[in-house]
């Protein structure tokens, strides 16, 4: 959909994403274990809002509405009612309407859709926050929580790790149809970790990954599924990270930019968006991300662009197979040929269509509610030359995001245009 009233990204902020493997994450092996603790969900929410306000000199009283994307705060952190939590970030936010939005891993993206449509209804300045804390419980308990993004009644029993199993099912089908190898998938892992190594805010900023490590199952890179049909089709290196973190973007109309004192050259225009859902547990074709294709197709059609016009992208790589299939859903590659893009280097930071430059979900991390908002913030930062060591070294005018919830059941896609 193309907004009838122009919408701009006026400001953004992202906290470091942390979890196991990150040097700042406090676990039993950390030298400060018992001395200090990891940030709470409230810490992340309050911290990212304050960062956005302070970094961009935003007057909070100009914000007219707000949304927070979060999937499972009441499970991982025993905290719901998160709209009211946002208001704790600054006393000047008191009295403003804030609401939580939930759409599994697409919670952040749907929060942005709500903000766009709020501006269409007449508002001028809308804040969108996304946050998740997922490191408070053991892996199998967390996997049960995350399985609620699937059709729990029919899909929970597939494996203890339900979501990895659902994407392993796609990997298995894709291998059988197109001859995809473990080495092919390993290239996606290596790209993600290499990009994250350039990004100090990434969960895996300090963890190296070689092609041999990513290709081969080992004690350090085990196959985690018990389901015998799917066991061989997923290793830890194929997975996104269990991360804590938050992200925020401030959306504004032209009048809103003026009220905020933000120059047009400091903004990124939200040219169009696509928002699609399909029924839980009813994937029709394991070889296609049809919901992603519909959402991205809508966004590109209404922006009057083709996939070949995209200069930078942030796509939902919850697993390596998902990034590959996203290439095909968006139209960057023909069906069955997604691996050729990564093998050629075209989607690297130095390539002609860089994808997930900060490391994606596999390298940067995946605090579920924050992901769609972080994707948008990353495109903004790339377009404004703010990515430092992982900055694409050329002018970027058109970017695309694809934020997926569940097994391609809810997808939000944005087309973003630089205003310079």
C-alpha positions as CSV (number, residue, x, y, z in Angstrom):
1,X,0.0,0.0,0.0
2,X,1.2,3.5,-0.8
3,X,0.4,6.0,2.0
4,X,-1.8,8.8,0.8
5,X,-0.2,11.1,3.3
6,X,3.6,10.9,3.1
7,X,5.3,9.1,6.0
8,X,9.0,9.5,7.1
9,X,11.4,7.7,9.4
10,X,12.4,10.7,11.5
11,X,14.7,9.0,14.0
12,X,15.8,5.6,15.2
13,X,17.7,3.9,18.0
14,X,18.8,0.3,18.7
15,X,20.3,-1.2,21.8
16,X,23.1,-3.8,21.6
17,X,21.6,-7.2,21.1
18,X,23.0,-9.7,23.7
19,X,22.8,-13.3,24.7
20,X,25.0,-16.4,24.9
21,X,28.2,-15.8,23.1
22,X,28.2,-12.1,23.5
23,X,31.0,-10.7,25.7
24,X,28.6,-8.4,27.6
25,X,26.1,-11.1,28.5
26,X,26.3,-12.2,32.1
27,X,26.2,-16.0,32.4
28,X,27.9,-18.5,34.7
29,X,31.2,-18.2,32.8
30,X,31.3,-14.4,32.8
31,X,33.8,-12.7,35.2
32,X,31.1,-10.5,36.6
33,X,28.6,-13.3,37.2
34,X,26.9,-12.6,40.6
35,X,28.1,-9.0,40.6
36,X,25.7,-7.6,38.0
37,X,22.8,-8.9,36.0
38,X,21.6,-8.7,32.4
39,X,19.2,-5.9,31.5
40,X,15.5,-6.7,32.0
41,X,12.7,-6.2,29.5
42,X,12.0,-2.9,31.2
43,X,15.6,-1.8,31.0
44,X,15.6,-2.5,27.2
45,X,12.3,-0.7,26.6
46,X,13.2,2.3,28.7
47,X,16.8,2.4,27.4
48,X,16.0,2.5,23.7
49,X,13.3,5.1,24.1
50,X,15.6,7.3,26.1
51,X,18.4,6.7,23.5
52,X,16.1,7.8,20.7
53,X,15.0,10.9,22.6
54,X,18.5,11.9,23.6
55,X,20.4,11.1,20.4
56,X,18.0,13.0,18.2
57,X,17.0,15.7,20.6
58,X,13.3,14.8,20.4
59,X,10.7,16.6,22.4
60,X,8.6,13.7,23.8
61,X,5.5,15.9,24.2
62,X,5.3,16.0,20.4
63,X,4.6,12.2,20.2
64,X,0.9,11.6,19.8
65,X,0.7,7.8,19.8
66,X,2.9,4.8,20.3
67,X,3.1,1.1,19.7
68,X,5.4,-1.6,21.1
69,X,6.0,-4.9,19.3
70,X,6.5,-7.8,21.7
71,X,5.8,-11.5,21.4
72,X,6.1,-13.1,24.8
73,X,6.8,-10.6,27.6
74,X,4.4,-12.3,30.0
75,X,6.2,-15.7,29.5
76,X,9.9,-14.8,29.4
77,X,9.6,-11.8,31.8
78,X,6.3,-12.2,33.6
79,X,5.3,-8.8,32.2
80,X,2.4,-7.8,30.0
81,X,0.7,-4.4,29.5
82,X,3.8,-3.1,27.8
83,X,2.3,0.0,26.3
84,X,2.2,1.5,29.8
85,X,5.8,0.3,30.3
86,X,6.9,2.6,27.4
87,X,5.6,5.6,29.3
88,X,8.0,4.9,32.2
89,X,10.9,6.0,29.9
90,X,10.1,9.7,30.3
91,X,7.6,11.5,32.5
92,X,6.7,13.6,29.5
93,X,5.2,10.5,27.8
94,X,2.5,10.3,30.4
95,X,-1.0,10.7,29.0
96,X,0.0,9.6,25.5
97,X,-1.8,6.4,24.1
98,X,0.6,3.5,23.8
99,X,-0.4,-0.1,23.0
100,X,1.3,-3.5,22.6
101,X,1.2,-5.2,19.2
102,X,1.8,-9.0,18.9
103,X,2.4,-10.9,15.7
104,X,5.1,-13.4,16.6
105,X,8.4,-12.4,15.0
106,X,6.6,-9.8,12.9
107,X,5.4,-7.9,15.9
108,X,7.7,-5.0,15.2
109,X,6.7,-4.8,11.6
110,X,3.0,-4.8,12.5
111,X,3.7,-2.0,15.0
112,X,5.2,0.0,12.1
113,X,2.0,-0.7,10.0
114,X,-0.1,0.6,12.9
115,X,2.0,3.8,13.1
116,X,1.7,4.4,9.3
117,X,-2.0,4.0,9.5
118,X,-2.2,6.3,12.5
119,X,-0.5,9.0,10.5
120,X,-3.0,8.3,7.6
121,X,-5.8,9.0,10.1
122,X,-4.4,12.4,10.9
123,X,-1.6,12.1,13.5
124,X,1.8,13.6,12.8
125,X,4.3,11.9,15.2
126,X,4.1,8.2,16.2
127,X,6.7,6.2,18.2
128,X,7.2,2.5,17.5
129,X,9.3,0.4,19.9
130,X,10.1,-3.3,19.8
131,X,11.7,-5.3,22.6
132,X,12.2,-8.9,23.7
133,X,14.1,-10.7,26.5
134,X,14.4,-14.4,25.8
135,X,17.4,-15.5,27.9
136,X,15.6,-15.9,31.2
137,X,14.7,-19.6,30.8
138,X,16.4,-22.8,29.6
139,X,16.5,-23.5,25.9
140,X,13.8,-26.2,25.8
141,X,11.4,-24.1,27.9
142,X,12.1,-21.1,25.6
143,X,11.4,-23.3,22.6
144,X,8.0,-24.1,24.0
145,X,7.2,-20.4,24.5
146,X,8.3,-19.7,20.9
147,X,6.2,-22.6,19.6
148,X,3.2,-20.5,20.4
149,X,4.0,-18.6,17.1
150,X,3.1,-21.8,15.3
151,X,-0.3,-23.6,15.4
152,X,0.4,-25.1,18.8
153,X,-2.3,-27.8,18.7
154,X,-1.1,-29.4,15.5
155,X,2.6,-28.4,15.3
156,X,4.0,-28.4,18.8
157,X,4.6,-32.1,18.7
158,X,6.9,-32.1,15.7
159,X,9.9,-31.6,17.9
160,X,11.0,-30.2,21.2
161,X,12.4,-27.3,19.1
162,X,9.3,-26.7,17.1
163,X,10.3,-23.7,15.1
164,X,13.7,-25.0,14.1
165,X,11.9,-28.2,13.0
166,X,9.4,-26.2,10.8
167,X,12.2,-24.5,8.9
168,X,14.2,-27.8,8.8
169,X,11.2,-29.2,7.1
170,X,11.6,-26.5,4.4
171,X,15.3,-27.1,4.2
172,X,14.7,-30.9,3.6
173,X,12.1,-30.2,0.9
174,X,14.4,-27.7,-0.8
175,X,17.4,-30.0,-0.8
176,X,15.3,-32.8,-2.3
177,X,13.9,-30.5,-5.0
178,X,17.0,-28.4,-5.9
179,X,20.1,-30.3,-4.7
180,X,21.0,-27.7,-2.0
181,X,24.0,-28.8,0.0
182,X,25.2,-28.2,3.6
183,X,28.1,-26.2,2.1
184,X,25.6,-23.9,0.2
185,X,23.8,-23.1,3.5
186,X,27.1,-22.6,5.3
187,X,27.8,-19.6,3.1
188,X,24.7,-17.9,4.6
189,X,26.0,-18.5,8.1
190,X,29.5,-17.2,7.2
191,X,28.1,-14.0,5.6
192,X,26.0,-13.3,8.7
193,X,28.9,-13.8,11.2
194,X,31.3,-11.9,9.0
195,X,28.9,-8.9,9.0
196,X,28.3,-9.2,12.7
197,X,32.0,-9.1,13.3
198,X,32.0,-5.6,11.9
199,X,29.1,-4.5,14.0
200,X,29.8,-3.8,17.7
201,X,26.1,-3.9,18.5
202,X,25.6,-7.4,17.1
203,X,25.0,-10.4,19.4
204,X,27.7,-12.4,17.6
205,X,30.2,-9.5,17.2
206,X,33.0,-11.5,18.8
207,X,32.3,-15.0,17.4
208,X,34.0,-16.2,14.3
209,X,32.5,-18.7,11.8
210,X,34.4,-20.4,9.1
211,X,32.9,-22.2,6.1
212,X,34.2,-25.5,7.4
213,X,32.7,-24.9,10.9
214,X,29.3,-23.9,9.4
215,X,29.2,-26.8,7.0
216,X,30.1,-29.6,9.5
217,X,28.2,-30.9,12.5
218,X,30.4,-31.1,15.6
219,X,30.2,-30.8,19.4
220,X,30.4,-27.0,18.9
221,X,27.9,-27.0,16.1
222,X,25.5,-29.8,16.9
223,X,22.3,-31.0,15.1
224,X,19.6,-30.2,17.7
225,X,16.4,-31.9,16.4
226,X,15.2,-35.2,17.8
227,X,12.7,-35.7,14.9
228,X,14.5,-38.4,12.8
229,X,13.2,-37.1,9.5
230,X,14.4,-33.6,10.2
231,X,17.5,-34.2,12.4
232,X,20.0,-34.0,9.5
233,X,18.7,-30.7,8.1
234,X,19.5,-28.2,10.9
235,X,22.7,-27.3,12.8
236,X,23.1,-24.6,15.4
237,X,25.0,-22.5,12.8
238,X,21.9,-22.4,10.7
239,X,19.9,-20.8,13.5
240,X,19.2,-17.2,14.6
241,X,20.2,-16.2,18.0
242,X,18.2,-16.2,21.3
243,X,18.8,-12.6,22.0
244,X,17.7,-9.7,24.3
245,X,17.4,-6.2,22.9
246,X,15.3,-3.4,21.7
247,X,14.8,-1.0,18.8
248,X,12.7,2.1,18.1
249,X,11.8,4.3,15.2
250,X,9.9,7.6,15.2
251,X,7.5,8.0,12.2
252,X,6.3,11.4,11.1
253,X,4.3,13.2,8.5
254,X,5.8,16.3,6.8
255,X,4.2,18.4,9.4
256,X,5.5,16.1,12.0
257,X,9.1,16.6,10.7
258,X,8.7,20.3,11.0
259,X,7.3,20.1,14.5
260,X,10.3,17.9,15.5
261,X,12.8,20.2,13.9
262,X,14.0,17.4,11.7
263,X,15.3,18.4,8.3
264,X,14.1,16.4,5.3
265,X,17.7,15.3,4.6
266,X,17.8,13.7,8.0
267,X,14.7,11.5,7.2
268,X,14.0,8.4,5.1
269,X,10.7,8.2,3.3
270,X,8.5,5.2,3.8
271,X,7.4,4.9,0.1
272,X,5.1,1.9,0.5
273,X,4.3,-1.2,2.6
274,X,2.9,-4.7,2.3
275,X,1.1,-6.5,5.1
276,X,-0.2,-10.1,4.6
277,X,-1.2,-13.0,6.7
278,X,-2.1,-16.7,6.0
279,X,-3.7,-19.4,8.2
280,X,-1.5,-20.9,11.0
281,X,-0.5,-24.5,10.3
282,X,-1.6,-24.4,6.7
283,X,1.6,-24.0,4.6
284,X,0.6,-25.0,1.1
285,X,4.1,-25.3,-0.5
286,X,7.3,-25.9,1.5
287,X,9.3,-24.6,-1.4
288,X,7.8,-21.1,-1.3
289,X,7.4,-18.3,1.2
290,X,4.1,-17.2,-0.4
291,X,3.1,-14.7,2.4
292,X,6.5,-13.0,2.1
293,X,6.1,-12.9,-1.7
294,X,2.7,-11.3,-1.4
295,X,3.8,-8.7,1.1
296,X,7.0,-7.8,-0.7
297,X,5.1,-7.9,-4.0
298,X,2.5,-5.4,-2.7
299,X,5.1,-3.1,-1.3
300,X,7.2,-3.1,-4.6
301,X,4.1,-2.8,-6.8
302,X,2.8,0.2,-4.9
303,X,6.2,1.8,-4.9
304,X,6.4,1.3,-8.6
305,X,9.7,-0.5,-8.5
306,X,11.0,-4.0,-9.4
307,X,13.3,-6.2,-7.4
308,X,16.2,-5.1,-9.6
309,X,15.7,-1.5,-8.2
310,X,16.5,-2.6,-4.6
311,X,19.9,-1.4,-3.5
312,X,20.0,-2.8,0.1
313,X,17.7,-5.2,2.0
314,X,17.0,-6.5,5.4
315,X,15.2,-9.9,5.3
316,X,14.1,-12.3,7.9
317,X,16.9,-15.0,8.2
318,X,15.6,-16.8,11.3
319,X,17.4,-19.8,9.7
320,X,19.7,-20.0,6.8
321,X,17.1,-21.6,4.6
322,X,14.8,-18.6,5.3
323,X,17.2,-16.1,3.9
324,X,17.7,-18.2,0.8
325,X,13.9,-18.5,0.3
326,X,13.4,-14.8,1.0
327,X,15.7,-14.0,-2.0
328,X,13.3,-16.0,-4.2
329,X,10.1,-14.6,-2.5
330,X,11.2,-11.0,-3.1
331,X,12.3,-11.8,-6.7
332,X,16.0,-11.2,-6.3
333,X,16.5,-14.8,-7.6
334,X,14.5,-17.3,-9.6
335,X,12.9,-20.2,-7.8
336,X,15.5,-22.8,-6.9
337,X,18.4,-20.4,-7.5
338,X,18.6,-18.4,-4.3
339,X,21.9,-19.9,-3.3
340,X,23.6,-18.4,-6.4
341,X,23.2,-14.9,-4.9
342,X,25.2,-15.7,-1.8
343,X,27.7,-17.9,-3.5
344,X,28.5,-15.1,-6.0
345,X,29.0,-12.6,-3.2
346,X,26.3,-10.3,-4.6
347,X,24.5,-10.1,-1.2
348,X,27.7,-9.3,0.7
349,X,28.4,-5.7,2.0
350,X,30.6,-5.3,-1.1
351,X,28.1,-6.8,-3.5
352,X,25.5,-5.1,-5.7
353,X,22.5,-6.1,-3.5
354,X,23.8,-6.2,0.1
355,X,21.4,-8.1,2.4
356,X,21.5,-8.1,6.2
357,X,24.5,-5.9,6.5
358,X,24.6,-5.8,10.3
359,X,24.5,-9.6,10.5
360,X,20.8,-10.3,10.3
361,X,19.0,-12.5,12.8
362,X,21.8,-15.1,12.7
363,X,24.6,-12.6,13.4
364,X,23.0,-9.4,14.8
365,X,20.5,-11.4,16.8
366,X,16.8,-12.0,17.1
367,X,15.0,-10.4,20.1
368,X,11.7,-11.3,18.5
369,X,9.6,-8.1,19.0
370,X,12.5,-5.8,18.0
371,X,13.4,-7.5,14.8
372,X,11.1,-5.7,12.3
373,X,12.0,-2.3,13.8
374,X,15.7,-3.1,13.8
375,X,15.5,-3.9,10.1
376,X,14.0,-0.5,9.4
377,X,16.6,1.2,11.6
378,X,19.3,-0.6,9.7
379,X,18.1,0.6,6.3
380,X,17.9,4.1,7.7
381,X,21.4,4.0,9.1
382,X,22.8,2.6,5.8
383,X,21.1,5.3,3.8
384,X,22.5,8.0,6.1
385,X,26.1,6.6,6.2
386,X,26.0,5.7,9.9
387,X,27.1,2.1,9.9
388,X,30.8,2.7,10.3
389,X,32.8,-0.6,9.7
390,X,29.9,-2.3,7.9
391,X,28.8,0.7,5.9
392,X,28.0,0.0,2.2
393,X,30.5,2.2,0.3
394,X,28.1,3.8,-2.2
395,X,25.0,6.0,-2.3
396,X,21.8,4.0,-1.3
397,X,18.4,5.4,-2.4
398,X,16.0,2.4,-2.3
399,X,15.8,-0.3,0.4
400,X,13.4,-3.1,1.3
401,X,12.6,-5.0,4.5
402,X,10.8,-8.3,5.0
403,X,9.8,-9.2,8.5
404,X,8.3,-12.6,8.9
405,X,6.1,-13.9,11.8
406,X,5.8,-17.7,12.3
407,X,6.4,-20.1,9.4
408,X,5.7,-17.4,6.8
409,X,2.3,-16.7,8.3
410,X,2.5,-13.0,8.9
411,X,4.8,-10.7,6.9
412,X,5.4,-7.0,6.7
413,X,7.5,-5.5,3.9
414,X,8.6,-1.9,3.6
415,X,10.1,0.0,0.7
416,X,12.2,2.9,2.0
417,X,13.6,5.8,0.0
418,X,16.4,8.1,0.9
419,X,15.5,11.8,1.0
420,X,18.9,13.1,0.0
